[in-house]
Amino acid sequence: MAPARMQEEASLFLTEFSGRGVIIEEDSGDGGVVVRAFFRPEEFGPWQREELQRYLARLGEYGLFPLGLEVRQAAEDDWAEAWKVHFKPVKVTPRLVIRPPWEDYHPGPEETVITIYPGMAFGTGRHPTTLLCLQALEQVWDDLALPRSPGDWQVLDVGTGTGILALAAARLGAKVLAIDIDPEAVAAALENVRLNALEEVIWVEATPLPALRQQFALILANLTAVDLAHWAEALAGRTLSGGALIVSGFLTQDMPAVISRFAQYGLTEAGCLSREDWCVLILRRL
């Protein structure tokens, strides 16, 4: 059991810890979620149990409740398909729907569908920060008037995870460079680009942000408050004049510090969206 606002972070931890997909179930009454992971009997012992208890203790240090650990027996054959049942098509903005590859979805006239395999990387479209970034992307898109020069990357997605933000930008018509230093994230993003047949307009690589020299009309960075503070100068320096930077991954209480940090490098707040104590900032370079 974990707090609802920590469901993506907790599921990422369990996915990496177990090496398999997880199930997220809403719990009635107290605002928590149940995150289920599967271990073979030979893979789970006192050390694994202790590590999970330590993880819950770390969450508890931040005053995050409800928290709890329960271990049950389950047949591996049942688990292989059971976790997929909990991933259904979800409409995340008025015109964007995300579906797993095993679920069919027939879009309406104004809907765009993105296929995401919920694998080892962050970003299934259900976490508030992902939803907020997608909403902010649609909000600023028509105002940006992105350059259409052949061969130029117009959008940069930093810490791409599953590639969900890059895919959404590409569906809107952008050419996207998606970067992540996690090899599993790069592999997941490449697979999702292939699933959506967007290889011609999205390039995924493990290039670190400081190694880039190009500037972009739009940058997407769903990171953490600490990472955003660390990379603020690099992100600002790669934002074109007149361009936008969408940042998320932090709580509303951290917003003033994030605004102040980017203001040091010439970016000003142009908009803010919030959901479940999380927020996204739209910053502009004038």
N, C-alpha and C positions, 0 to 999 in steps of 0.2 A: 504494500500500500504506500502511495506517495501522493503529495499534493498535486492537484490538477495542473498547476502552472509549471510543475517540474516534470511533466510526463515525457516530454521529448528528451530532456537531459537524462532522466532515469532510464528510459528505453534505450538510449544510445549506450549508456554504461552497461546495461544488461546484455545488449546485442554484442558488444565488444567482448564482454566477459564470458559469454556463453558460446559465441561464434555462430549464433543462429538468430533468426527473426524472433520477435517477441509479440505478445498479445497485450493490447491496452483495453481495459474494460472500465467504463464509468461505474463508480460506486454510489449507491443511493444514500442521500441524507447528509453527508458531511463534506462534500466537495472534493473528495479524493478520487484517485483512480487506482485500479489494480493493474500492475504490469507483470505479466507472466513470461518466464523464460524456461527453456528446457535444457536439462543436462542429462547425459547418459549416466547410469549408476557409477561407472568407473571414473567419471569426470568430477563427481561431487563428493566432497568429504569435509572433514573439520576445517581445512584451510579455506575452502570456498565459502563455507558458512560464515567463518570469522571475517572474511573480506567483505561479504555482503553486510554483516552487522556493522563493520567499520564505516562502510559507505552510508548506511542509515544514520550512524552517529554523526558523520560530517554534515549531513542534511539537517540534523537536529540542532547543530550548533548555530544554524541560521534561523532557528525558530520556525522551521517548516514542519507542519503537521497536517494530516495524519501520516504516521510512519509505522511500518510493521513488516515482518518477514514470516512467511509460511511456506513450508516444504511439503509437497504431496508427490505421490507416485503417479506417473502417466505413461501410457504406451507410446513408444516412439512413432509408430505408424499413424496413430491418431493425431499426434502433434504436427506431423509433416504437412497436414492439410488444415488443421484447426486454426493455426495462426493466421492463415490467409482469409478466413471467413470474416475477420474483424477489419479488413481493409476493403471498403466499398467506395464507389465514386462519390466525391464530395465537391459541392459547389463552393468555391472559396471567395469568389468575387461575383458581381452580377454577370460577368461574361466568361469566367474561367472555371473549368471543372477539372479536377485531378482524379485519375482512376488508376488502379493497379492493372498490370497487363492481363490478368486472368478474369477481369470484369468487363463486360461490354457496356457501352454507353452510347446512346443516340442523341447527339447534341441538338438543341433548339437552334433557331435561325441566328440568334445573337451570341451563341455559346462557342467557346474554344476549348478543346480537350487536350490535356497533357497527360501522357502515360508515365507513371513513376513506379519503378520497382523499389519497394521499401527494404533496402538491403542494409549494408553496414554503415552507411553514411548518414549524417544529420540532414533531415529535411523531407518529411512526408507530406507537408502542406497542412498539418494539423496543429502545429505549435503556434501560439499567438504571434510570435515574432515573424514567422514565415508568412502567415496570413496578412499581417500588417505591411510587410514589404511588398507583397503582391498587390495589395490595395494602393499603396503609395506609388508603385510603378505605374499602375493604370491612371492614377490621378495626375501625375506629372507628364505622362507620355506625350500627349497632344500639344503640350506647351513647349516642348524641347526643340522641335524642328531639327531633328538629328541630321547631320551631314550624310549624304548618300554617296560619297566618293567610293568607287570600287576598290576593294582591297583593304579599306580601313575598318578597324574594329571601332564601333561606335559605343559599345557598352562593355564595361568590365564588371565581372562578378567575382568578388574576393571572398575566398573561403566557400567555394561553391557547393560543397557537400554532395547531395544527390544531383545537383544541377538544376533544381526546380526554378530558381529565379532566372537563370540563364535561358531556360526553356520558355518561360513566360515572356521574356523580352524578345526572344526570337520569334515567337508567335505573333507579337505585335509588329514585327518587321525589322528588328535590329540584327546587326551582325555582332556577335558576342564572343569575347575572350573570357573564359572561365578558368580561374586558378585556385589551387588548393595544395598545401604541402603534405597532406595526408594521402599516401598512395591508394588506400582503400576508397577514399572519397573520389579521387581521380578516376579509378576504375568504375565506380558506381555512376559517376556523371557521364562517362563515355558510353556506358551501356544504355543509360536513359536517353542520351542524344541519339543513339542508334535506334532505340525503340520508337522514337518520334520522327525518324528520318530527317534530322536537322543537321547532318554532318557538314553540309555546305555552308552553314551560317553560324555554327558554334564550334569554337576551337577550345579544347580542354587540355590543360597542361599543369605541371607541378612547378612552374616558375614562381619564385618568391616575389612579393610585391616590389621590393627595392630594385629588383633587376629590370623592371619595366621602364621604358623611356617614353612611350607614347602617352598622350593625354586623351581623355575620353569625355564624350558629351554627357554620359551618365555612368555613375559607379554605384554598385550595390554591394553593401558590406554588412551582412548579418553575423556579427561576431559577439564580443562581450565588451562590457564597459572598459575593462583593463586593456584588451586588445585594441579597441578603438582609440584609447588615449595614447597607446604606444605607436600606432600607425597613423595618427592624425595628420602629421606633416606629409607623409608619403601619399596618403589618400588625397589630401588637398592639392598636393603638387601635381597629381595626375588628373585633376578635374579641369576641363577646359573652361575658359572664360565664358560665362553665360550658361554653363552646364550645371548639372545637379548631382548631388551625392545623397543616397538614401542609406541611412545607418540604423541598425537595430541590434537587438540582443541584450538590452539592458532594461532595468526597471525604471519606472517613472521618477523614482526618487533620485536617480542618477542623471536625469535629463539636464538639469542646470550645469552640471560639471561637463557633460558632453558638449553642450552648446558653447560653453566658455572655451573649451579646449580647441574646438574647430574655428572659433572666432579668431584665435591667435594667428590662423593661417588664411584669413580672408574669406571664410565661408559664413554665411548668415542663415538663420532659421527662416524657412519659407513655408513650413507646415509641420504638423505633428498629429499622429494618430495613436490611440492607446487601446489596450484590451487586456483585461485580467492583470493589471499592474505592470504590464510590459508596454513599451512604446517604440515608435519609429519616428525618426526625424528626417525631414526633407530639407537639405541644406543647398544653398545656391552660391555659386561664385559669380559675382557681378562684373 
